[in-house]
Amino acid sequence: MTGTDATAPSDPPGVDLRSDTVTRPTPAMYERMRSAPLGDDGLDGDPTARALEALVARTLDKEAGLYVPTATMGNLLAVLAQTERQGQVLLEATAHMFLTERGGATLAGLAYLGIAGTAGAMDLDELERTLRRPGGLRTELVGMETSHANAGGAVPPLAHMRAVMEAARGAGARVHL
Ligand SMILES: Cc1ncc(COP(=O)(O)O)c(C=O)c1O
């Protein structure tokens, strides 16, 4: 072969954060996988998964952790665990959970509703209006995403996230991050 193959992947400079799927495990990570103690979740449990759950629970100051293999699965479990059926879930309109995972609504028996936003941050007035709309579905859950994939990895400001949390809780809804 001569010249440069324009279709060959090339390593961009620095750290490529486009997706977790473009990163590659280092030799140390492969070695850790090879030597990790294994078990069976259906029998006595998997010690490595348990250690990870405990580490994450400790780090996030939670009672417990639960390992799931994909984020879609984690989001769906979070919705199912925190909602009553036949209500609604509010999400920023370009959130991954809204654009790509909305099929989960059919399983959860909920309506997913998009709230217009800027750089991944919901319009607070529209959020309040939707939470208080008379005769609408009861809002069970308000979801936020950070960093926000479809907003180019934008991180909604902490003050914004607090405002969303307060608005949601003030209307009796739970919050999922
Ligand atoms: C913000 C966000 N949430 C959830 C997902 C879904 O992740 P998974 O492919 O692990 O289900 C993605 C995937 O790109 C994502 O960017």
The ligand as an SDF file (V2000), in Angstrom:
LIG
                    3D

 16 16  0  0  0  0  0  0  0  0999 V2000
  -25.8280   11.1080   27.9350 C   0  0  0  0  0  0  0  0  0  0  0  0
  -25.9930    9.6700   27.5550 C   0  0  0  0  0  0  0  0  0  0  0  0
  -26.8250    8.9290   28.2780 N   0  0  0  0  0  0  0  0  0  0  0  0
  -27.0020    7.6140   27.9700 C   0  0  0  0  0  0  0  0  0  0  0  0
  -26.3380    7.0250   26.9170 C   0  0  0  0  0  0  0  0  0  0  0  0
  -26.5870    5.5790   26.6150 C   0  0  0  0  0  0  0  0  0  0  0  0
  -25.5040    4.8130   26.9890 O   0  0  0  0  0  0  0  0  0  0  0  0
  -25.4590    3.2510   26.7030 P   0  0  0  0  0  0  0  0  0  0  0  0
  -25.0260    3.1190   25.2920 O   0  0  0  0  0  0  0  0  0  0  0  0
  -24.4440    2.7400   27.6840 O   0  0  0  0  0  0  0  0  0  0  0  0
  -26.8140    2.6770   26.9410 O   0  0  0  0  0  0  0  0  0  0  0  0
  -25.4570    7.7780   26.1550 C   0  0  0  0  0  0  0  0  0  0  0  0
  -24.7510    7.1580   25.0340 C   0  0  0  0  0  0  0  0  0  0  0  0
  -24.0950    7.7900   24.2580 O   0  0  0  0  0  0  0  0  0  0  0  0
  -25.2880    9.1420   26.4790 C   0  0  0  0  0  0  0  0  0  0  0  0
  -24.4710    9.9270   25.7550 O   0  0  0  0  0  0  0  0  0  0  0  0
  1  2  1  0
  2  3  1  0
  2 15  2  0
  3  4  2  0
  4  5  1  0
  5  6  1  0
  5 12  2  0
  6  7  1  0
  7  8  1  0
  8  9  2  0
  8 10  1  0
  8 11  1  0
 12 13  1  0
 12 15  1  0
 13 14  2  0
 15 16  1  0
M  END
$$$$
